[in-house]
Amino acid sequence: MTLPSLEGLRAVAVVFVFANHALLLPVFSDPAAHSAFNSLTGNGRVGFLAVSVFFVLSGFVLTWSARPGRRTVDFWRRRLMRIGPSHALIAVLALSQFAAAGDTIRWVPAIAGLFLVQTWWPSQDLMLYQFNGPSWTLTVDLLCYALFPLLLRFVRRLDQRALWPWLIGLGVTAALIPVISQPLLSGYPPSFYPAGSWPQMWALCFFPPVRTIEFVMGMLLARIVADGRWPRIRVLPAVLLNLAVFLLMAHLPAVFMVAALYPIPAALLIGSLASGDRSGRGTILDGRFMMWLGELSFAFYIIHITVIFAAHAAFSGQFVGYAGRYTPTTFSTPVAILFILGLYALCVALAWVLHKTVEVPAMRRWGRPPARRAPDRTDPEPQLQT
């Protein structure tokens, strides 16, 4: 059974990520307008909330769509073809920007980013020197994909009565990690983002095993909804809970901002949307346009930050755009708002191109298992397909 509202939720989450990264562009000539935009996005909190939604949603969707009898190697092939070609293409384009700007390529962090291992070591340098900043989440995705077949067996074997305790327990664990990290990791140099020390920021936000907690929560959530054990939690209360947590973050220490309290509200929202779709209740997210935007969400996500910097640089007559590597152009408040909206439309258009020319062909060509050839009667024995 398809769950169209979850595709629409992807579209909303990627808008939050876009808004968070649009803050990096100094497009407002009026400092008060930039400050207001910053406040509207919660000083970047919308981006962190969206990332948690994506991780929980990924675990949910993969578990919901898993079918018995599918080979593990086929699952891994499909997931790699889903993210690999687009990531590689955008990495090459971004690398070309660095080269065109005359920058000396630092190959160790560059190769780490290309092969998606940059978050496995607590180095700010590996994170700051990325050709495509959003690609760090793919390092988490790869770990989740690698573990998924084993985790799926565990989730399927759980007794129904244990599903909610496990879901809540993992959510509480995620919330307690900042508390545990404070005495252990607070005495180190500060992070580039105001969330405690760099080792804290790395452990809370970027370290793949920690973010896998949210993925597993999504898997448990899928089992809860599929087994009919979802309580009568409607979409509006779940939305309000997410809003309340978002506002609460402004009054808690910064280490809680990056991930800790978002997974449970995100899970409740995803569960309420999925339950509504399953029972036939429509939502504002299940329309064709929202589903189309959701289908483009990965292409949008992987391309948007490269596009917004390049487009902003072009207004200054510079065709090499990356953070800090061009002279920015500022606009009056109305023009700046139109510019940001135009950037969003441009990202959607280019995401559609990327989706149609790279994602879909790669999935069709390499995302499926090789067709088995019928054994020739003249062969001494059929060759086994591995």
Summary of the structure (lengths in Angstrom):
residues: 386
radius of gyration: 21.8
end to end distance: 30.3
largest distance: 79.8
contacts: 1227
relative contact order: 0.17
helix: 69%
strand: 1%
